[in-house]
Amino acid sequence: MQWAADEGRVLISRDIKTVPKFAHQRIAAGHRMPGVVMLPSSLSMATAIDDLVLITTATTAEEWVSRVVYLPLR
Protein backbone atom coordinates (compact mmCIF):
# COMPACT_ATOMS: atom_id res chain seq x y z
CA MET A 1 0.00 0.00 0.00
CA GLN A 2 2.85 2.35 0.79
CA TRP A 3 4.50 1.58 -2.53
CA ALA A 4 1.25 2.25 -4.41
CA ALA A 5 0.86 5.56 -2.58
CA ASP A 6 4.47 6.55 -3.24
CA GLU A 7 4.05 5.75 -6.93
CA GLY A 8 0.63 7.43 -7.21
CA ARG A 9 -1.00 4.13 -8.15
CA VAL A 10 -4.51 2.93 -7.40
CA LEU A 11 -4.25 -0.42 -5.63
CA ILE A 12 -6.32 -3.30 -7.04
CA SER A 13 -6.76 -6.25 -4.70
CA ARG A 14 -8.85 -9.34 -3.98
CA ASP A 15 -7.82 -9.26 -0.28
CA ILE A 16 -11.14 -8.01 1.07
CA LYS A 17 -10.34 -9.11 4.63
CA THR A 18 -7.34 -6.84 5.22
CA VAL A 19 -6.77 -4.25 2.49
CA PRO A 20 -9.92 -2.10 3.06
CA LYS A 21 -9.19 -1.91 6.80
CA PHE A 22 -5.63 -0.70 6.24
CA ALA A 23 -6.70 1.67 3.48
CA HIS A 24 -9.31 3.30 5.72
CA GLN A 25 -6.76 3.56 8.55
CA ARG A 26 -4.32 5.22 6.17
CA ILE A 27 -6.95 7.68 4.97
CA ALA A 28 -8.06 8.47 8.55
CA ALA A 29 -4.43 9.16 9.51
CA GLY A 30 -4.20 11.70 6.70
CA HIS A 31 -1.74 9.72 4.60
CA ARG A 32 -1.93 9.93 0.84
CA MET A 33 -3.93 7.10 -0.70
CA PRO A 34 -4.46 7.23 -4.48
CA GLY A 35 -7.37 4.83 -4.11
CA VAL A 36 -8.24 1.17 -3.75
CA VAL A 37 -10.38 -1.03 -5.99
CA MET A 38 -11.53 -4.27 -4.40
CA LEU A 39 -12.32 -7.34 -6.49
CA PRO A 40 -14.44 -9.96 -4.70
CA SER A 41 -13.27 -13.51 -5.38
CA SER A 42 -16.70 -14.26 -6.89
CA LEU A 43 -16.20 -11.58 -9.56
CA SER A 44 -15.19 -12.96 -12.94
CA MET A 45 -12.00 -11.62 -14.44
CA ALA A 46 -13.93 -10.54 -17.56
CA THR A 47 -16.28 -8.38 -15.46
CA ALA A 48 -13.36 -6.97 -13.47
CA ILE A 49 -11.54 -6.03 -16.67
CA ASP A 50 -14.67 -4.44 -18.16
CA ASP A 51 -15.18 -2.35 -15.01
CA LEU A 52 -11.52 -1.34 -14.83
CA VAL A 53 -11.59 -0.23 -18.47
CA LEU A 54 -14.71 1.82 -17.73
CA ILE A 55 -13.06 3.37 -14.68
CA THR A 56 -9.93 4.35 -16.60
CA THR A 57 -11.85 5.88 -19.49
CA ALA A 58 -14.61 7.64 -17.57
CA THR A 59 -12.79 9.06 -14.53
CA THR A 60 -9.63 10.92 -13.59
CA ALA A 61 -6.98 9.88 -11.07
CA GLU A 62 -8.06 12.73 -8.77
CA GLU A 63 -11.53 11.17 -8.44
CA TRP A 64 -10.03 8.07 -6.80
CA VAL A 65 -7.93 9.72 -4.10
CA SER A 66 -8.87 8.38 -0.64
CA ARG A 67 -11.58 6.09 -1.98
CA VAL A 68 -12.15 2.37 -1.47
CA VAL A 69 -14.48 0.99 -4.14
CA TYR A 70 -15.83 -2.52 -4.56
CA LEU A 71 -16.50 -4.04 -7.97
CA PRO A 72 -18.70 -4.81 -9.78
CA LEU A 73 -19.82 -1.25 -10.47
CA ARG A 74 -23.31 -2.37 -11.48
N, CA, C and O atoms as a GROMACS GRO file, in nm:
protein
  296
    1MET      N    1   0.082  -0.118   0.000
    1MET     CA    2   0.000   0.000   0.000
    1MET      C    3   0.087   0.125   0.000
    1MET      O    4   0.057   0.223  -0.068
    2GLN      N    5   0.193   0.121   0.076
    2GLN     CA    6   0.285   0.235   0.079
    2GLN      C    7   0.348   0.256  -0.058
    2GLN      O    8   0.359   0.369  -0.106
    3TRP      N    9   0.390   0.147  -0.121
    3TRP     CA   10   0.450   0.158  -0.253
    3TRP      C   11   0.351   0.219  -0.352
    3TRP      O   12   0.387   0.309  -0.428
    4ALA      N   13   0.227   0.171  -0.351
    4ALA     CA   14   0.125   0.225  -0.442
    4ALA      C   15   0.106   0.374  -0.417
    4ALA      O   16   0.096   0.452  -0.512
    5ALA      N   17   0.101   0.414  -0.292
    5ALA     CA   18   0.086   0.556  -0.258
    5ALA      C   19   0.206   0.636  -0.306
    5ALA      O   20   0.190   0.744  -0.364
    6ASP      N   21   0.326   0.585  -0.281
    6ASP     CA   22   0.447   0.655  -0.324
    6ASP      C   23   0.453   0.671  -0.475
    6ASP      O   24   0.503   0.772  -0.525
    7GLU      N   25   0.402   0.574  -0.547
    7GLU     CA   26   0.405   0.575  -0.693
    7GLU      C   27   0.282   0.641  -0.755
    7GLU      O   28   0.273   0.654  -0.877
    8GLY      N   29   0.186   0.682  -0.671
    8GLY     CA   30   0.063   0.743  -0.722
    8GLY      C   31  -0.027   0.645  -0.794
    8GLY      O   32  -0.097   0.681  -0.888
    9ARG      N   33  -0.025   0.520  -0.749
    9ARG     CA   34  -0.100   0.413  -0.815
    9ARG      C   35  -0.223   0.374  -0.734
    9ARG      O   36  -0.218   0.366  -0.612
   10VAL      N   37  -0.332   0.350  -0.803
   10VAL     CA   38  -0.451   0.293  -0.740
   10VAL      C   39  -0.421   0.145  -0.718
   10VAL      O   40  -0.374   0.076  -0.808
   11LEU      N   41  -0.449   0.097  -0.598
   11LEU     CA   42  -0.425  -0.042  -0.563
   11LEU      C   43  -0.547  -0.125  -0.601
   11LEU      O   44  -0.660  -0.089  -0.567
   12ILE      N   45  -0.525  -0.236  -0.669
   12ILE     CA   46  -0.632  -0.330  -0.704
   12ILE      C   47  -0.602  -0.459  -0.630
   12ILE      O   48  -0.493  -0.514  -0.641
   13SER      N   49  -0.702  -0.508  -0.554
   13SER     CA   50  -0.676  -0.625  -0.470
   13SER      C   51  -0.800  -0.712  -0.456
   13SER      O   52  -0.913  -0.663  -0.466
   14ARG      N   53  -0.778  -0.839  -0.433
   14ARG     CA   54  -0.885  -0.934  -0.398
   14ARG      C   55  -0.887  -0.960  -0.248
   14ARG      O   56  -0.975  -1.031  -0.200
   15ASP      N   57  -0.793  -0.903  -0.173
   15ASP     CA   58  -0.782  -0.926  -0.028
   15ASP      C   59  -0.881  -0.839   0.049
   15ASP      O   60  -0.844  -0.738   0.108
   16ILE      N   61  -1.007  -0.880   0.046
   16ILE     CA   62  -1.114  -0.801   0.107
   16ILE      C   63  -1.107  -0.803   0.259
   16ILE      O   64  -1.163  -0.715   0.324
   17LYS      N   65  -1.041  -0.901   0.316
   17LYS     CA   66  -1.034  -0.911   0.463
   17LYS      C   67  -0.940  -0.808   0.526
   17LYS      O   68  -0.967  -0.760   0.636
   18THR      N   69  -0.831  -0.773   0.458
   18THR     CA   70  -0.734  -0.684   0.522
   18THR      C   71  -0.712  -0.550   0.452
   18THR      O   72  -0.694  -0.449   0.519
   19VAL      N   73  -0.712  -0.548   0.321
   19VAL     CA   74  -0.677  -0.425   0.249
   19VAL      C   75  -0.771  -0.308   0.280
   19VAL      O   76  -0.722  -0.199   0.308
   20PRO      N   77  -0.905  -0.326   0.277
   20PRO     CA   78  -0.991  -0.210   0.306
   20PRO      C   79  -0.966  -0.151   0.445
   20PRO      O   80  -0.966  -0.029   0.462
   21LYS      N   81  -0.945  -0.238   0.543
   21LYS     CA   82  -0.919  -0.191   0.680
   21LYS      C   83  -0.795  -0.101   0.684
   21LYS      O   84  -0.798   0.008   0.740
   22PHE      N   85  -0.687  -0.148   0.624
   22PHE     CA   86  -0.563  -0.070   0.624
   22PHE      C   87  -0.575   0.056   0.539
   22PHE      O   88  -0.517   0.160   0.573
   23ALA      N   89  -0.649   0.048   0.431
   23ALA     CA   90  -0.670   0.167   0.348
   23ALA      C   91  -0.746   0.273   0.424
   23ALA      O   92  -0.710   0.391   0.421
   24HIS      N   93  -0.853   0.233   0.494
   24HIS     CA   94  -0.931   0.330   0.572
   24HIS      C   95  -0.849   0.388   0.687
   24HIS      O   96  -0.862   0.506   0.719
   25GLN      N   97  -0.764   0.306   0.749
   25GLN     CA   98  -0.676   0.356   0.855
   25GLN      C   99  -0.579   0.459   0.798
   25GLN      O  100  -0.554   0.562   0.859
   26ARG      N  101  -0.527   0.430   0.683
   26ARG     CA  102  -0.432   0.522   0.617
   26ARG      C  103  -0.499   0.654   0.584
   26ARG      O  104  -0.442   0.761   0.608
   27ILE      N  105  -0.620   0.648   0.531
   27ILE     CA  106  -0.695   0.768   0.497
   27ILE      C  107  -0.726   0.848   0.624
   27ILE      O  108  -0.710   0.970   0.626
   28ALA      N  109  -0.772   0.780   0.728
   28ALA     CA  110  -0.806   0.847   0.855
   28ALA      C  111  -0.685   0.915   0.917
   28ALA      O  112  -0.698   1.018   0.983
   29ALA      N  113  -0.566   0.858   0.896
   29ALA     CA  114  -0.443   0.916   0.951
   29ALA      C  115  -0.392   1.032   0.867
   29ALA      O  116  -0.294   1.098   0.903
   30GLY      N  117  -0.460   1.059   0.754
   30GLY     CA  118  -0.420   1.170   0.670
   30GLY      C  119  -0.308   1.139   0.572
   30GLY      O  120  -0.250   1.230   0.513
   31HIS      N  121  -0.278   1.011   0.556
   31HIS     CA  122  -0.174   0.972   0.460
   31HIS      C  123  -0.233   0.966   0.319
   31HIS      O  124  -0.350   0.936   0.300
   32ARG      N  125  -0.149   0.997   0.223
   32ARG     CA  126  -0.193   0.993   0.084
   32ARG      C  127  -0.232   0.852   0.045
   32ARG      O  128  -0.161   0.756   0.075
   33MET      N  129  -0.345   0.840  -0.022
   33MET     CA  130  -0.392   0.710  -0.070
   33MET      C  131  -0.458   0.734  -0.205
   33MET      O  132  -0.570   0.784  -0.211
   34PRO      N  133  -0.390   0.698  -0.315
   34PRO     CA  134  -0.446   0.723  -0.448
   34PRO      C  135  -0.576   0.651  -0.476
   34PRO      O  136  -0.644   0.683  -0.573
   35GLY      N  137  -0.612   0.555  -0.395
   35GLY     CA  138  -0.737   0.483  -0.411
   35GLY      C  139  -0.717   0.333  -0.409
   35GLY      O  140  -0.607   0.282  -0.433
   36VAL      N  141  -0.827   0.262  -0.380
   36VAL     CA  142  -0.824   0.117  -0.375
   36VAL      C  143  -0.948   0.066  -0.447
   36VAL      O  144  -1.058   0.115  -0.425
   37VAL      N  145  -0.928  -0.034  -0.532
   37VAL     CA  146  -1.038  -0.103  -0.599
   37VAL      C  147  -1.034  -0.248  -0.552
   37VAL      O  148  -0.934  -0.317  -0.569
   38MET      N  149  -1.144  -0.292  -0.492
   38MET     CA  150  -1.153  -0.427  -0.440
   38MET      C  151  -1.228  -0.517  -0.538
   38MET      O  152  -1.333  -0.480  -0.590
   39LEU      N  153  -1.172  -0.636  -0.561
   39LEU     CA  154  -1.232  -0.734  -0.649
   39LEU      C  155  -1.272  -0.856  -0.567
   39LEU      O  156  -1.186  -0.933  -0.525
   40PRO      N  157  -1.402  -0.876  -0.543
   40PRO     CA  158  -1.444  -0.996  -0.470
   40PRO      C  159  -1.401  -1.122  -0.545
   40PRO      O  160  -1.394  -1.122  -0.668
   41SER      N  161  -1.372  -1.227  -0.473
   41SER     CA  162  -1.327  -1.351  -0.538
   41SER      C  163  -1.435  -1.409  -0.630
   41SER      O  164  -1.403  -1.485  -0.721
   42SER      N  165  -1.560  -1.375  -0.605
   42SER     CA  166  -1.670  -1.426  -0.689
   42SER      C  167  -1.682  -1.352  -0.822
   42SER      O  168  -1.754  -1.396  -0.912
   43LEU      N  169  -1.612  -1.239  -0.835
   43LEU     CA  170  -1.620  -1.158  -0.956
   43LEU      C  171  -1.535  -1.220  -1.067
   43LEU      O  172  -1.417  -1.249  -1.047
   44SER      N  173  -1.596  -1.239  -1.182
   44SER     CA  174  -1.519  -1.296  -1.294
   44SER      C  175  -1.414  -1.196  -1.340
   44SER      O  176  -1.431  -1.075  -1.327
   45MET      N  177  -1.306  -1.248  -1.395
   45MET     CA  178  -1.200  -1.162  -1.444
   45MET      C  179  -1.250  -1.076  -1.560
   45MET      O  180  -1.209  -0.961  -1.574
   46ALA      N  181  -1.338  -1.131  -1.643
   46ALA     CA  182  -1.393  -1.054  -1.756
   46ALA      C  183  -1.471  -0.932  -1.706
   46ALA      O  184  -1.457  -0.823  -1.761
   47THR      N  185  -1.552  -0.951  -1.602
   47THR     CA  186  -1.628  -0.838  -1.546
   47THR      C  187  -1.534  -0.738  -1.482
   47THR      O  188  -1.552  -0.617  -1.497
   48ALA      N  189  -1.434  -0.787  -1.411
   48ALA     CA  190  -1.336  -0.698  -1.347
   48ALA      C  191  -1.265  -0.613  -1.453
   48ALA      O  192  -1.249  -0.492  -1.435
   49ILE      N  193  -1.223  -0.676  -1.561
   49ILE     CA  194  -1.154  -0.603  -1.667
   49ILE      C  195  -1.246  -0.500  -1.731
   49ILE      O  196  -1.206  -0.386  -1.755
   50ASP      N  197  -1.371  -0.539  -1.759
   50ASP     CA  198  -1.467  -0.444  -1.816
   50ASP      C  199  -1.485  -0.322  -1.725
   50ASP      O  200  -1.486  -0.209  -1.773
   51ASP      N  201  -1.499  -0.346  -1.595
   51ASP     CA  202  -1.518  -0.235  -1.501
   51ASP      C  203  -1.392  -0.149  -1.491
   51ASP      O  204  -1.402  -0.026  -1.483
   52LEU      N  205  -1.276  -0.211  -1.491
   52LEU     CA  206  -1.152  -0.134  -1.483
   52LEU      C  207  -1.131  -0.049  -1.608
   52LEU      O  208  -1.082   0.063  -1.599
   53VAL      N  209  -1.167  -0.102  -1.723
   53VAL     CA  210  -1.159  -0.023  -1.847
   53VAL      C  211  -1.254   0.096  -1.838
   53VAL      O  212  -1.217   0.208  -1.874
   54LEU      N  213  -1.375   0.073  -1.790
   54LEU     CA  214  -1.471   0.182  -1.773
   54LEU      C  215  -1.417   0.288  -1.678
   54LEU      O  216  -1.426   0.408  -1.706
   55ILE      N  217  -1.362   0.245  -1.566
   55ILE     CA  218  -1.306   0.337  -1.468
   55ILE      C  219  -1.196   0.423  -1.531
   55ILE      O  220  -1.193   0.544  -1.511
   56THR      N  221  -1.106   0.360  -1.605
   56THR     CA  222  -0.993   0.435  -1.660
   56THR      C  223  -1.033   0.529  -1.773
   56THR      O  224  -0.964   0.628  -1.798
   57THR      N  225  -1.144   0.500  -1.840
   57THR     CA  226  -1.185   0.588  -1.949
   57THR      C  227  -1.284   0.695  -1.906
   57THR      O  228  -1.296   0.798  -1.972
   58ALA      N  229  -1.355   0.672  -1.796
   58ALA     CA  230  -1.461   0.764  -1.757
   58ALA      C  231  -1.428   0.851  -1.636
   58ALA      O  232  -1.508   0.937  -1.598
   59THR      N  233  -1.313   0.829  -1.574
   59THR     CA  234  -1.279   0.906  -1.454
   59THR      C  235  -1.135   0.955  -1.462
   59THR      O  236  -1.059   0.915  -1.550
   60THR      N  237  -1.100   1.044  -1.370
   60THR     CA  238  -0.963   1.092  -1.359
   60THR      C  239  -0.900   1.037  -1.231
   60THR      O  240  -0.971   0.995  -1.140
   61ALA      N  241  -0.769   1.038  -1.226
   61ALA     CA  242  -0.698   0.988  -1.108
   61ALA      C  243  -0.740   1.063  -0.981
   61ALA      O  244  -0.748   1.004  -0.873
   62GLU      N  245  -0.768   1.192  -0.994
   62GLU     CA  246  -0.806   1.273  -0.877
   62GLU      C  247  -0.938   1.225  -0.815
   62GLU      O  248  -0.959   1.243  -0.696
   63GLU      N  249  -1.024   1.165  -0.895
   63GLU     CA  250  -1.153   1.117  -0.844
   63GLU      C  251  -1.138   0.994  -0.754
   63GLU      O  252  -1.232   0.958  -0.683
   64TRP      N  253  -1.023   0.930  -0.757
   64TRP     CA  254  -1.003   0.807  -0.680
   64TRP      C  255  -0.928   0.828  -0.550
   64TRP      O  256  -0.920   0.737  -0.467
   65VAL      N  257  -0.872   0.946  -0.530
   65VAL     CA  258  -0.793   0.972  -0.410
   65VAL      C  259  -0.878   0.948  -0.285
   65VAL      O  260  -0.989   1.000  -0.273
   66SER      N  261  -0.824   0.870  -0.194
   66SER     CA  262  -0.887   0.838  -0.064
   66SER      C  263  -1.020   0.765  -0.076
   66SER      O  264  -1.106   0.779   0.010
   67ARG      N  265  -1.036   0.687  -0.182
   67ARG     CA  266  -1.158   0.609  -0.198
   67ARG      C  267  -1.127   0.460  -0.199
   67ARG      O  268  -1.024   0.417  -0.249
   68VAL      N  269  -1.219   0.383  -0.141
   68VAL     CA  270  -1.215   0.237  -0.147
   68VAL      C  271  -1.344   0.196  -0.216
   68VAL      O  272  -1.453   0.220  -0.163
   69VAL      N  273  -1.333   0.134  -0.332
   69VAL     CA  274  -1.448   0.099  -0.414
   69VAL      C  275  -1.449  -0.052  -0.438
   69VAL      O  276  -1.345  -0.113  -0.462
   70TYR      N  277  -1.567  -0.109  -0.431
   70TYR     CA  278  -1.583  -0.252  -0.456
   70TYR      C  279  -1.646  -0.273  -0.593
   70TYR      O  280  -1.744  -0.206  -0.628
   71LEU      N  281  -1.590  -0.365  -0.670
   71LEU     CA  282  -1.650  -0.404  -0.797
   71LEU      C  283  -1.741  -0.524  -0.770
   71LEU      O  284  -1.718  -0.597  -0.674
   72PRO      N  285  -1.842  -0.547  -0.852
   72PRO     CA  286  -1.870  -0.481  -0.978
   72PRO      C  287  -1.936  -0.346  -0.956
   72PRO      O  288  -1.998  -0.321  -0.852
   73LEU      N  289  -1.923  -0.259  -1.054
   73LEU     CA  290  -1.982  -0.125  -1.047
   73LEU      C  291  -2.133  -0.130  -1.058
   73LEU      O  292  -2.202  -0.044  -1.004
   74ARG      N  293  -2.186  -0.227  -1.127
   74ARG     CA  294  -2.331  -0.237  -1.148
   74ARG      C  295  -2.399  -0.321  -1.046
   74ARG      O  296  -2.520  -0.339  -1.050
   0.00000   0.00000   0.00000
